[in-house]
C-alpha cells in the first residue's frame, strides 16, 4: 500500500512512491531491450483517481440539486391540489346552503 511504503521509507506526500518499489528484471526477448516489473501499489493517488473523485462528487451534487428542485415542485403541486380540493368543498357547502335556504 501507498501509506505503508511512505511510512517505511519516511516519505512525504510530494515524493513518488513508485520509485521506492522493488523492481524485478525480465530477460530480453527477440532482441528487445530488458524490461522490469513492479508490484501494483494499492491506494496510489493518481490524476485519474482525483478526476474520478471530482466527477463523482459533481454528479452527487447535481443529484441533490435536482432532487431539491423536484421536491419543491412536488410540494407546490400538492399545495395547489389541496387548495382546489378545499375550494371545491367550500363551493359545495355554499351551494347546498343556498338550495336549502331557498326551498324553506
Phi and psi restraints in degrees (value plus and minus 20) as a CYANA .aco file:
   2 UNK   PHI     -74.3   -34.3
   2 UNK   PSI     -69.5   -29.5
   3 UNK   PHI     -83.7   -43.7
   3 UNK   PSI     -58.2   -18.2
   4 UNK   PHI     -87.9   -47.9
   4 UNK   PSI     -58.7   -18.7
   5 UNK   PHI     -86.3   -46.3
   5 UNK   PSI     -62.5   -22.5
   6 UNK   PHI     -80.1   -40.1
   6 UNK   PSI     -62.8   -22.8
   7 UNK   PHI     -86.6   -46.6
   7 UNK   PSI     -62.5   -22.5
   8 UNK   PHI     -83.6   -43.6
   8 UNK   PSI     -63.2   -23.2
   9 UNK   PHI    -118.8   -78.8
   9 UNK   PSI     -13.7    26.3
  10 UNK   PHI      34.4    74.4
  10 UNK   PSI      34.4    74.4
  11 UNK   PHI    -117.1   -77.1
  11 UNK   PSI     135.4   175.4
  12 UNK   PHI    -114.4   -74.4
  12 UNK   PSI     158.7   198.7
  13 UNK   PHI     -87.4   -47.4
  13 UNK   PSI     -46.0    -6.0
  14 UNK   PHI     -98.7   -58.7
  14 UNK   PSI     -44.3    -4.3
  15 UNK   PHI     -89.0   -49.0
  15 UNK   PSI     126.5   166.5
  16 UNK   PHI    -107.2   -67.2
  16 UNK   PSI      94.1   134.1
  17 UNK   PHI     -87.3   -47.3
  17 UNK   PSI     -49.8    -9.8
  18 UNK   PHI     -82.2   -42.2
  18 UNK   PSI     -44.5    -4.5
  19 UNK   PHI     -96.9   -56.9
  19 UNK   PSI     -37.0     3.0
  20 UNK   PHI    -120.1   -80.1
  20 UNK   PSI      -9.3    30.7
  21 UNK   PHI    -113.0   -73.0
  21 UNK   PSI     126.7   166.7
  22 UNK   PHI     -92.8   -52.8
  22 UNK   PSI     104.9   144.9
  23 UNK   PHI    -120.9   -80.9
  23 UNK   PSI     121.4   161.4
  24 UNK   PHI    -128.2   -88.2
  24 UNK   PSI     103.2   143.2
  25 UNK   PHI     -95.9   -55.9
  25 UNK   PSI     113.8   153.8
  26 UNK   PHI    -120.6   -80.6
  26 UNK   PSI     128.3   168.3
  27 UNK   PHI     -89.8   -49.8
  27 UNK   PSI     137.2   177.2
  28 UNK   PHI     -89.0   -49.0
  28 UNK   PSI     127.8   167.8
  29 UNK   PHI    -152.2  -112.2
  29 UNK   PSI     110.1   150.1
  30 UNK   PHI      27.2    67.2
  30 UNK   PSI      24.7    64.7
  31 UNK   PHI      57.3    97.3
  31 UNK   PSI     -20.5    19.5
  32 UNK   PHI    -100.8   -60.8
  32 UNK   PSI     133.4   173.4
  33 UNK   PHI     -91.8   -51.8
  33 UNK   PSI     139.0   179.0
  34 UNK   PHI     -86.4   -46.4
  34 UNK   PSI     122.1   162.1
  35 UNK   PHI    -134.5   -94.5
  35 UNK   PSI     148.2   188.2
  36 UNK   PHI    -152.3  -112.3
  36 UNK   PSI     131.2   171.2
  37 UNK   PHI    -137.1   -97.1
  37 UNK   PSI     127.2   167.2
  38 UNK   PHI    -153.6  -113.6
  38 UNK   PSI     130.2   170.2
  39 UNK   PHI     -87.6   -47.6
  39 UNK   PSI     133.8   173.8
  40 UNK   PHI     -90.4   -50.4
  40 UNK   PSI     115.3   155.3
  41 UNK   PHI    -113.8   -73.8
  41 UNK   PSI      99.3   139.3
  42 UNK   PHI     -94.6   -54.6
  42 UNK   PSI     129.7   169.7
  43 UNK   PHI      36.6    76.6
  43 UNK   PSI      14.7    54.7
  44 UNK   PHI    -102.6   -62.6
  44 UNK   PSI     103.9   143.9
  45 UNK   PHI    -103.8   -63.8
  45 UNK   PSI      93.8   133.8
  46 UNK   PHI    -135.6   -95.6
  46 UNK   PSI     145.5   185.5
  47 UNK   PHI     -77.7   -37.7
  47 UNK   PSI     -54.9   -14.9
  48 UNK   PHI     -84.9   -44.9
  48 UNK   PSI     -60.5   -20.5
  49 UNK   PHI     -85.9   -45.9
  49 UNK   PSI     -60.5   -20.5
  50 UNK   PHI     -83.3   -43.3
  50 UNK   PSI     -63.7   -23.7
  51 UNK   PHI     -84.0   -44.0
  51 UNK   PSI     -61.8   -21.8
  52 UNK   PHI     -82.7   -42.7
  52 UNK   PSI     -62.8   -22.8
  53 UNK   PHI     -82.6   -42.6
  53 UNK   PSI     -62.3   -22.3
  54 UNK   PHI     -82.8   -42.8
  54 UNK   PSI     -60.8   -20.8
  55 UNK   PHI     -85.4   -45.4
  55 UNK   PSI     -63.9   -23.9
  56 UNK   PHI     -82.4   -42.4
  56 UNK   PSI     -62.8   -22.8
  57 UNK   PHI     -85.3   -45.3
  57 UNK   PSI     -59.0   -19.0
  58 UNK   PHI     -84.9   -44.9
  58 UNK   PSI     -62.1   -22.1
  59 UNK   PHI     -83.2   -43.2
  59 UNK   PSI     -60.6   -20.6
  60 UNK   PHI     -81.7   -41.7
  60 UNK   PSI     -64.1   -24.1
  61 UNK   PHI     -83.3   -43.3
  61 UNK   PSI     -63.6   -23.6
  62 UNK   PHI     -80.8   -40.8
  62 UNK   PSI     -62.4   -22.4
  63 UNK   PHI     -80.7   -40.7
  63 UNK   PSI     -65.2   -25.2
  64 UNK   PHI     -85.3   -45.3
  64 UNK   PSI     -60.6   -20.6
  65 UNK   PHI     -82.2   -42.2
  65 UNK   PSI     -65.5   -25.5
  66 UNK   PHI     -82.2   -42.2
  66 UNK   PSI     -64.2   -24.2
  67 UNK   PHI     -83.4   -43.4
  67 UNK   PSI     -58.6   -18.6
  68 UNK   PHI     -83.0   -43.0
  68 UNK   PSI     -64.5   -24.5
  69 UNK   PHI     -84.2   -44.2
  69 UNK   PSI     -64.7   -24.7
  70 UNK   PHI     -83.9   -43.9
  70 UNK   PSI     -58.5   -18.5
  71 UNK   PHI     -84.7   -44.7
  71 UNK   PSI     -60.2   -20.2
  72 UNK   PHI     -85.0   -45.0
  72 UNK   PSI     -63.7   -23.7
  73 UNK   PHI     -82.1   -42.1
  73 UNK   PSI     -61.5   -21.5
  74 UNK   PHI     -84.7   -44.7
  74 UNK   PSI     -63.1   -23.1
  75 UNK   PHI     -82.1   -42.1
  75 UNK   PSI     -60.1   -20.1
  76 UNK   PHI     -83.9   -43.9
  76 UNK   PSI     -62.2   -22.2
  77 UNK   PHI     -83.7   -43.7
  77 UNK   PSI     -64.2   -24.2
  78 UNK   PHI     -84.0   -44.0
  78 UNK   PSI     -62.7   -22.7
  79 UNK   PHI     -81.6   -41.6
  79 UNK   PSI     -61.8   -21.8
  80 UNK   PHI     -82.2   -42.2
  80 UNK   PSI     -64.3   -24.3
  81 UNK   PHI     -79.9   -39.9
  81 UNK   PSI     -65.3   -25.3
  82 UNK   PHI     -82.0   -42.0
  82 UNK   PSI     -62.0   -22.0
  83 UNK   PHI     -79.4   -39.4
  83 UNK   PSI     -66.6   -26.6
  84 UNK   PHI     -83.0   -43.0
  84 UNK   PSI     -62.0   -22.0
  85 UNK   PHI     -82.3   -42.3
  85 UNK   PSI     -66.0   -26.0
  86 UNK   PHI     -81.4   -41.4
  86 UNK   PSI     -63.1   -23.1
  87 UNK   PHI     -84.4   -44.4
  87 UNK   PSI     -61.3   -21.3
  88 UNK   PHI     -83.5   -43.5
  88 UNK   PSI     -60.9   -20.9
  89 UNK   PHI     -84.5   -44.5
  89 UNK   PSI     -65.1   -25.1
  90 UNK   PHI     -84.3   -44.3
  90 UNK   PSI     -61.8   -21.8
  91 UNK   PHI     -86.0   -46.0
  91 UNK   PSI     -55.4   -15.4
  92 UNK   PHI     -85.3   -45.3
  92 UNK   PSI     -61.4   -21.4
  93 UNK   PHI     -84.6   -44.6
  93 UNK   PSI     -64.1   -24.1
  94 UNK   PHI     -82.1   -42.1
  94 UNK   PSI     -65.3   -25.3
  95 UNK   PHI     -86.9   -46.9
  95 UNK   PSI     -56.1   -16.1
  96 UNK   PHI     -90.7   -50.7
  96 UNK   PSI     -54.1   -14.1
  97 UNK   PHI     -86.7   -46.7
  97 UNK   PSI     -60.6   -20.6
  98 UNK   PHI     -84.3   -44.3
  98 UNK   PSI     -65.3   -25.3
  99 UNK   PHI     -87.1   -47.1
  99 UNK   PSI     -57.0   -17.0
 100 UNK   PHI     -92.1   -52.1
 100 UNK   PSI     -56.1   -16.1
 101 UNK   PHI     -94.6   -54.6
 101 UNK   PSI     -54.6   -14.6
 102 UNK   PHI     -93.4   -53.4
 102 UNK   PSI     -51.9   -11.9
 103 UNK   PHI    -100.3   -60.3
 103 UNK   PSI     -38.2     1.8
